[in-house]
Amino acid sequence: MHSILILCSAALVILTLLLGFWVSITRGRTKTIAYGAATDPTGPMMKAERAHGNAAEYAALLIGLFVVTGFAYAGRDLGLTVTGLVVLITLSRILHALGFLVCATLEKPHPLKALGALVTYVGGLALAIMVIGKAL
């Protein structure tokens, strides 16, 4: 398997675990222990929960795509385009999570969240199409 695919997959796991740990720390700090108790879109608990939840929702999907990419490119060089897409998608997930944590409120768009989402969608779709093309 290509090193970049392994490293980016590990980065997505680390991101999700760190965000989960941040939720635990924030629960302790805010004394908000019950699940679903955070209702303030400007509060740190709801921001932490959404950052973690969103990261968890996409990590498995993207790791799966990276693994499939590894199979499609087995014994071949990934090339600059595929390597760049994998790195860009991974970085976009980090920016997206930061957007949740630093935004003033979850009720309004934040540039980091918007950019992270856009790159995830477009980059993921492009990578999936390239993998299909390689498999045909």
Buried (B, 14 or more C-beta within 10 A) or exposed (E): EBEBBEEBBEBBBEBBBBBBEBBEEBBEEBEBEEEEEBEEBEBBBBBBBBBBBBBBEBBEEBBEBBBBBBEBBEEEEBEEEBBEBBBBBBBBBBBBBBBBBEBEEBEEEBEBBEBBBEBBEBBBEBBBEBBEEBEE
